[in-house]
């Protein structure tokens, strides 16, 4: 029997398969003729959860399940399709959560091509499991992890992924983790970090998966999910009008603020030219005014907060409290001074920074490195608010 398998990720990839042999592949909306169609839902489109459900008929159970996972998902429960699965030995039921609108769009597109899928398994539960092992599939977007017959989750792109770390903390560690990937990370590093051996395997291929054993997301749906947009038209029209008014207000406010900014800058320019008529060019009136005032203070003998002596006077007390040899060099420029120092630990560096900031100084960490068992750092110290 020729089966058409469709993978609706970024593009509608498809493969025509017969007896686990791939006869033809492609992408887009031009599908070949087939006897049966299977839609494999990408791992990142499905969330698997557990919940205790009361006894009820299938229709009522589906409604209850939608709210049973409300605390586990971010989206509105009304937007989710929750499919109850088999029961676990502890009495909880496996629940598969998928975005209802996304699923409807996929089925609608296939319907336009004259295709009605027979089953819709989730990719999360398709990779094979070996006794005492977990199965890990890695790809460019992160991948997914299958830990049991009905337990799996999508993963991030961490090294190693955070989802893998959490799974190992919450469940009993397996004897090994079998990794399917086209390009493998540093599994020795993962082994040392997580304490579980990893074994490499061939890249995961949804085209040759055994979909009959997968969990079918179409069960209990009558194989059809359709959205009637007619009752929603008034609400959508009101929403469009609200968005238009909101955007109009934002644009008007932006124009008003831009005009006000232009007026303020013109006034600052006028005041600067009036105060310093010898200035030939005005590019940034506030900055030029600040520099002119600093120059006047210096010419009159006044000491500025950012002067070397003022900075050293504020910092000398804290520097003197450190062990001898902590200060290695001082480099002063107009913007402040750079202190090259050494500390026994990160905590000592943080404490020193906080003490300087408590004295009204602005402290920025420019560089830090560990050398000879000490923390070597370069701190840029300037006047507060500079």
VOGU-3710 file (C-alpha; in Angstrom, 3 decimals, decimal comma):
1> xxxxxxxxxx> 0,000/0,000/0,000  1,301/3,405/-0,984  1,155/5,841/1,902  1,660/9,586/1,661  3,384/10,987/4,737  3,238/14,754/5,201  5,402/16,759/7,602  3,839/20,262/7,969  6,781/22,199/9,380  8,011/25,342/7,577
11> xxxxxxxxxx> 7,008/23,778/4,287  4,684/20,883/3,627  7,347/18,229/3,120  6,031/14,881/1,957  7,200/11,369/1,143  5,470/8,580/-0,760  6,250/5,319/1,040  5,525/1,679/0,265  6,615/-1,143/2,577  8,948/1,263/4,458
21> xxxxxxxxxx> 10,672/2,184/1,180  10,634/5,864/0,182  9,528/6,058/-3,443  9,296/9,818/-3,879  9,822/13,010/-1,850  8,990/16,666/-2,289  7,539/19,782/-0,681  4,716/22,204/-1,313  1,121/21,622/-2,318  1,570/19,250/-5,283
31> xxxxxxxxxx> 0,962/15,882/-3,628  1,122/12,550/-5,492  -1,791/10,131/-5,528  -1,869/7,590/-2,696  -4,067/5,035/-0,994  -3,623/6,419/2,509  -2,335/9,659/4,047  -0,594/10,252/7,373  0,261/13,684/8,778  3,202/13,635/11,184
41> xxxxxxxxxx> 2,893/16,565/13,597  6,321/18,146/14,351  7,557/17,644/17,894  7,468/21,346/18,785  3,736/21,556/17,964  2,628/19,090/20,664  2,918/19,204/24,454  2,449/16,015/26,471  1,101/16,242/30,016  -0,463/14,110/32,729
51> xxxxxxxxxx> -3,642/14,708/34,726  -6,208/12,833/36,782  -9,525/12,823/34,937  -12,940/11,788/36,260  -15,051/9,161/34,561  -17,070/10,656/31,704  -18,079/10,006/28,132  -15,605/10,763/25,351  -17,059/14,182/24,453  -17,277/15,346/28,069
61> xxxxxxxxxx> -13,806/13,972/28,801  -12,290/16,040/25,988  -13,793/19,222/27,490  -12,526/18,341/30,975  -9,055/17,534/29,637  -8,791/20,970/28,012  -8,936/22,644/31,426  -6,974/19,941/33,236  -3,785/21,198/31,552  -4,618/24,895/31,945
71> xxxxxxxxxx> -1,774/25,494/34,425  0,754/23,656/32,260  0,298/25,690/29,065  0,526/29,412/28,298  -2,197/29,679/25,675  -5,936/30,062/26,293  -7,589/26,662/26,974  -10,240/27,480/24,371  -7,533/27,617/21,704  -6,159/24,169/22,503
81> xxxxxxxxxx> -7,207/20,749/21,358  -6,468/18,208/24,101  -6,582/14,529/23,201  -6,735/12,057/26,116  -4,463/9,058/25,761  -3,860/5,872/27,733  -3,842/5,736/31,504  -0,637/5,362/33,495  -0,270/2,902/36,392  -0,541/5,783/38,898
91> xxxxxxxxxx> -4,060/6,597/37,651  -3,144/9,672/35,610  -4,024/10,010/31,935  -1,672/11,072/29,169  -2,885/14,246/27,438  -1,628/15,561/24,113  -2,074/19,330/23,662  -1,991/20,990/20,235  -3,022/24,417/18,947  -6,480/23,995/17,457
101> xxxxxxxxxx> -6,091/26,789/14,872  -2,784/25,384/13,593  -4,306/21,931/13,237  -7,345/23,372/11,444  -5,124/25,247/8,962  -3,174/22,091/8,148  -6,312/20,031/7,571  -7,905/22,847/5,556  -4,920/23,051/3,237  -4,945/19,295/2,720
111> xxxxxxxxxx> -8,696/19,380/2,063  -8,121/21,923/-0,704  -5,809/19,364/-2,313  -8,439/16,653/-1,948  -6,590/14,848/0,853  -8,114/13,620/4,110  -5,518/12,060/6,429  -6,305/8,755/8,059  -4,131/9,412/11,112  -2,161/12,283/12,614
121> xxxxxxxxxx> 0,547/10,981/14,971  2,851/13,234/16,973  6,539/12,988/16,113  7,377/12,991/19,844  6,352/9,336/20,265  7,577/7,897/16,955  11,313/7,188/17,588  11,887/3,676/18,899  12,774/3,064/22,542  15,188/0,399/23,704
131> xxxxxxxxxx> 15,004/-1,293/27,087  16,460/0,915/29,809  17,297/3,708/27,360  16,013/7,101/26,315  15,911/8,349/22,741  17,182/11,831/21,921  16,672/13,471/18,512  18,740/16,590/17,764  18,299/19,095/14,949  18,900/22,795/14,216
141> xxxxxxxxxx> 15,949/23,938/16,373  16,909/21,823/19,389  15,088/18,516/18,974  13,068/16,340/21,342  13,493/13,627/23,966  11,468/10,443/24,409  11,756/8,962/27,892  8,934/6,409/27,913  6,146/4,828/25,956  3,940/7,902/26,404
151> xxxxxxxxxx> 6,444/10,452/27,768  8,362/12,908/25,597  9,140/16,615/25,356  10,622/19,187/22,996  14,093/20,533/23,765  15,926/23,821/23,503  19,317/24,380/21,824  21,363/24,304/25,032  24,683/22,486/25,453  23,345/20,275/26,927
161> xxxxxxxxxx> 19,645/21,272/26,604  17,886/22,518/29,730  14,960/20,177/29,058  17,324/17,194/29,166  18,762/18,347/32,497  15,273/18,705/33,981  14,187/15,280/32,730  17,221/13,654/34,378  16,427/15,443/37,652  12,738/14,508/37,672
171> xxxxxxxxxx> 12,973/10,896/36,499  15,197/7,911/37,152  18,326/8,087/35,028  18,448/5,608/32,139  21,337/3,239/31,489  22,132/5,245/28,334  20,709/7,832/25,969  20,677/7,032/22,248  21,249/10,163/20,157  19,969/10,553/16,590
181> xxxxxxxxxx> 21,547/13,541/14,789  23,174/14,636/11,577  25,804/16,587/13,484  26,620/15,437/17,003  27,591/17,782/19,848  30,404/16,998/22,306  28,747/13,948/23,886  31,773/13,296/26,120  31,190/16,711/27,668  27,485/15,872/28,087
191> xxxxxxxxxx> 28,448/12,580/29,714  30,726/14,331/32,224  28,129/17,040/32,905  25,023/14,858/33,246  26,506/11,558/34,405  24,761/9,477/31,732  26,477/7,710/28,796  25,412/8,675/25,285  25,383/6,448/22,218  25,295/7,763/18,652
201> xxxxxxxxxx> 22,812/6,483/16,089  21,668/7,234/12,550  19,828/10,535/11,934  16,107/10,507/12,711  13,933/10,244/9,597  10,168/10,773/9,914  9,705/9,338/6,406  10,344/5,747/7,549  8,744/5,928/11,016  6,122/3,414/12,119
211> xxxxxxxxxx> 3,136/5,771/12,292  0,623/3,051/13,196  2,138/2,808/16,667  2,108/6,567/17,171  -0,503/8,456/19,176  -3,237/9,680/16,787  -4,295/13,311/17,356  -7,339/12,836/15,114  -9,040/10,367/17,423  -12,390/11,551/18,681
221> xxxxxxxxxx> -12,484/14,462/16,239  -14,451/12,917/13,412  -11,291/13,585/11,397  -12,455/17,155/10,733  -11,803/20,473/12,375  -13,431/23,474/10,724  -13,761/27,089/11,751  -16,918/29,051/10,946  -15,800/32,637/10,540  -19,280/34,164/9,945
231> xxxxxxxxxx> -20,222/34,600/13,634  -16,825/36,197/14,234  -17,127/38,907/11,568  -18,696/41,583/13,859  -16,047/40,999/16,506  -13,279/41,100/13,903  -14,668/44,360/12,493  -14,718/45,932/15,964  -11,165/44,673/16,567  -10,006/46,203/13,278
241> xxxxxxxxxx> -11,562/49,563/14,209  -9,929/49,457/17,647  -6,544/48,698/16,093  -6,999/51,573/13,624  -7,847/54,022/16,424  -4,962/52,754/18,539  -2,475/53,111/15,703  -3,841/56,561/14,850  -3,328/57,653/18,453  0,216/56,284/18,471
251> xxxxxxxxxx> 1,088/58,089/15,219  -0,446/61,360/16,451  1,435/61,093/19,745  4,697/60,368/17,932  4,238/63,411/15,675  3,443/65,596/18,698  6,500/64,385/20,615  8,744/64,828/17,572  7,539/68,436/17,181  8,033/69,079/20,901
261> xxxxxxxxxx> 11,552/67,628/20,714  12,352/69,845/17,749  11,100/72,916/19,661  13,146/72,034/22,770  16,338/71,516/20,781  15,795/74,831/19,001  15,420/76,579/22,373  18,582/74,903/23,709  20,434/75,956/20,562  19,275/79,562/21,041
271> xxxxxxxxxx> 20,332/79,614/24,710  23,751/78,173/23,869  24,407/80,740/21,137  23,266/83,502/23,479  25,534/82,280/26,303  28,533/81,556/24,068  28,346/83,848/21,038  31,911/82,939/20,022  30,816/79,365/19,147  30,893/79,007/15,372
281> xxxxxxxxxx> 29,081/75,686/15,010  26,418/74,072/17,173  26,013/70,312/16,696  24,851/69,105/20,109  23,848/72,085/22,251  23,435/70,213/25,616  26,797/68,449/25,291  28,612/71,579/24,107  27,059/73,591/26,960  28,230/70,988/29,482
291> xxxxxxxxxx> 31,788/71,041/28,118  31,883/74,838/28,063  30,759/74,984/31,690  33,395/72,420/32,690  36,053/74,448/30,914  34,946/77,607/32,744  35,081/75,884/36,104  38,559/74,501/35,414  39,836/77,878/34,238  38,589/79,423/37,466
301> xxxxxxxxxx> 40,460/76,828/39,529  37,402/74,830/40,582  37,778/71,090/40,973  35,373/68,869/38,996  33,884/65,571/40,246  35,562/63,750/37,359  39,057/65,173/38,011  41,795/62,744/38,967  42,288/64,124/42,460  38,550/64,140/43,159
311> xxxxxxxxxx> 38,193/60,539/41,992  41,235/59,324/43,933  40,038/61,144/47,050  36,727/59,292/46,885  38,282/55,901/46,091  41,471/56,029/48,179  39,770/55,009/51,398  38,417/51,792/49,893  41,647/51,046/47,991  43,692/51,521/51,175
321> xxxxxxxxxx> 41,509/48,974/52,988  42,537/46,243/50,523  45,551/43,963/51,000  48,899/45,431/49,848  49,535/44,973/46,137  45,826/44,863/45,207  46,168/48,012/43,082  48,572/47,364/40,216  48,145/50,427/38,004  46,060/53,577/37,464
331> xxxxxxxxxx> 45,291/55,056/34,048  43,461/58,411/33,994  41,668/60,008/31,085  39,055/62,729/30,779  36,218/60,203/31,077  37,551/58,754/34,343  40,286/56,438/35,553  41,008/52,756/34,956  42,139/50,744/37,988  43,961/47,491/37,278
341> xxxxxxxxxx> 43,561/45,387/40,422  43,672/41,850/41,755  41,236/40,177/44,158  41,270/36,785/45,896  37,722/35,927/44,710  34,712/37,242/42,797  32,978/38,093/46,064  35,793/40,482/47,025  35,547/42,194/43,618  31,768/42,640/43,939
351> xxxxxxxxxx> 32,089/43,968/47,483  34,737/46,509/46,387  32,521/47,733/43,539  29,549/48,190/45,867  31,652/50,194/48,358  32,832/52,539/45,607  29,286/52,985/44,332  28,159/53,752/47,896  30,620/56,686/47,795  28,788/58,120/44,779
361> xxxxxxxxxx> 31,148/56,780/42,094  30,138/55,094/38,871  32,005/51,792/38,455  32,084/49,694/35,273  33,840/46,343/34,980  35,836/46,509/31,725  37,785/43,263/31,941  38,220/40,303/34,254  40,281/37,111/34,151  41,509/34,398/36,478
371> xxxxxxxxxx> 45,291/34,168/36,810  47,506/32,469/39,402  44,511/31,736/41,634  43,406/35,380/41,766  40,815/37,518/39,952  42,496/40,240/37,851  40,109/43,019/36,869  40,116/46,420/35,197  37,570/48,812/36,720  36,598/52,087/35,101
381> xxxxxx> 35,754/54,627/37,796  34,034/57,912/37,034  31,993/60,568/38,752  28,478/59,556/39,747  25,975/60,219/36,935  28,832/60,601/34,388
//
